[in-house]
Amino acid sequence: MVYLDPRYTKTASKATEWLPIKPGNDLAFHLALLNIIIGEKLYNRSFVEKNTVGFDELKKEVSRYTPEWAAPLTGIPAETITRIAHEFADAAPHALAHNGWRTSNFVNSFHTQRAISILNALMGNWDVVLTEAGGEESGALGAPPQPAYSRISALRLDGVPWKYPVVPFKIGVFQELRDNIVSGDPYQAHGWFISRQNPIMSIPDRGKTIEAFGKLDFIVTVDIVLNDTAWFSDVVLPEASYLERYDPLLPVGDKVFLRQPVIEPQGEAKSALWIYKQLGERLGLGDFFQYEDEEDYIRQQLKPLGVTLEEVKAKGYAEAPEAPHSGESSEKTWNTPSGKIELFSDTLAKVGFPGVPTWVEPPQPAEGQFFLLTGKIATSTQFGTQNNQLLHKYSEEPRMWMNAQTAAKLGLATDDWVEVTSEIGQIHTQLLATQAIRPDCVYMTPGYGHLSKGLKTAYGVGASDSALHVTYTDPISGGQALSQTFVTVKKA
């Protein structure tokens, strides 16, 4: 296992090889792999010929991205890149280029994701390490009936599709929604209904998010705790936690799993399904919520499977027909306009974006600045569990990582208080001087620096990375380019 990350994480400690790549240059690394694998004909030719389109366009584009070109950009020697390309190809089809989780670090990250997916396609690893999802995706589950949504003529505030033509409607561009509330363009929004999200903490530039909240007449938040977003809301509807509610069935392979309550909801808490139904009926939208309660919703999901909710309760899951896995000789299809894996995307090309992965130069920090990195940790879930007293007990004190040699040059040491400043904000936090990060980077654990005094355990602990992050949006995917923020660090 080869692991690319500017920071030495627990995952890096389990890998065969850790490559501390320079931020923003993952794209260069993967383009160089494509250069070798295509140039030396190490790909699965029969799979590519049968199941892909656009190979010639891809070959032409990546021909200029040599390992020698990528080496100074990534900080990884050309020989290492070449070796890994050969090892990857030699292992095929039992090889996987993992797309990772942090897929929006830079505005070139969409091309990085395309390059990674194309690497898998070239290896022909479909039905070996890549398989089709089953269950709900294959139509195994039922659903409550629902009429078609009314057509809306007004522009969406998040810029989809008028500004972001290929971002799926159901995903949208969250931070753009906030920006347009502040600007009042294309029109002024007046209310925000928020559920299962915490924009005060999760969107770059916390100050701008709070400014957007100030321009709204009415804000409702549905959540299980009084988080920062709830703190700034007009009304908070208490949702039952996962231990107190049913959730819709979750398909995994040839089974669908049930999460069911183990205790009664505490206080006034209700499940989100109950909250949505009650609000919908009061707004005259009852036809969109055709279920009596959570159990009825699940029974309607189970109807095509011919099993009862009582049977699933006892077992925890129900059997479901697994999505058919095509054999090597049968015809494969993908959910694309061509029905094949699109190495060249005509959809992207038609709206002015490159049809194949192409190099986009990432911005660089100025002298005395650092890349600001963030990432998940095992003891917290996003921004929602820092108030849990047991998890808090086992969490380390949040500190900003800095390379030990870099810290020494700045006269800084572990546990020093430092002032961290970006283009849009400033925070104070303690320092951790460590060898586990590149000299040009600093790292902050997200989910700290809560503003809500309703979070009696988490309030006032640590600092918020969203107070520093500048808003950069990838024009193709709409993703937030979180690592394009640069900071200065000095002793507080």
Secondary structure, 3 states (H helix, E strand, C coil): CEEECCECCHHHHHCCEEECCCCCCHHHHHHHHHHHHHHCCCCCHHHHHHHEECHHHHHHHHCCCCHHHHHHHHCCCHHHHHHHHHHHHHHCCCCCCCCCCCCCCCCCHHHHHHHHHHHHHHHCCECCCECCCCHHHHCCCCCCCCCCCCCCCCCCCCCCCCCCCCCCCCCCCHHHHHHHHHHCCCCCCCEEEEECCCHHHHCCCHHHHHHHHHCCCEEEEEECCCCHHHHCCCEEEEECCCCCCCEEEEEECCEEEEECCCCCCCCCCECHHHHHHHHHHHCCCHHHCCCCCHHHHHHHHHHHHCCCHHHHHHHCEEECCCCCCCCCCCCCCCCCCCCCEECCCHHHHHCCCCCCCCCCCCCCCCCCCEEEEECCCCCCCCCCCCCCHHHHHHCCCCEEEEEHHHHHHCCCCCCCEEEEECCCCEEEEEEEEECCECCCEEEECCCCCCCCCCCCCCCCCCCCHHHCCCCCECCCCCCECHHHCEEEEEEC
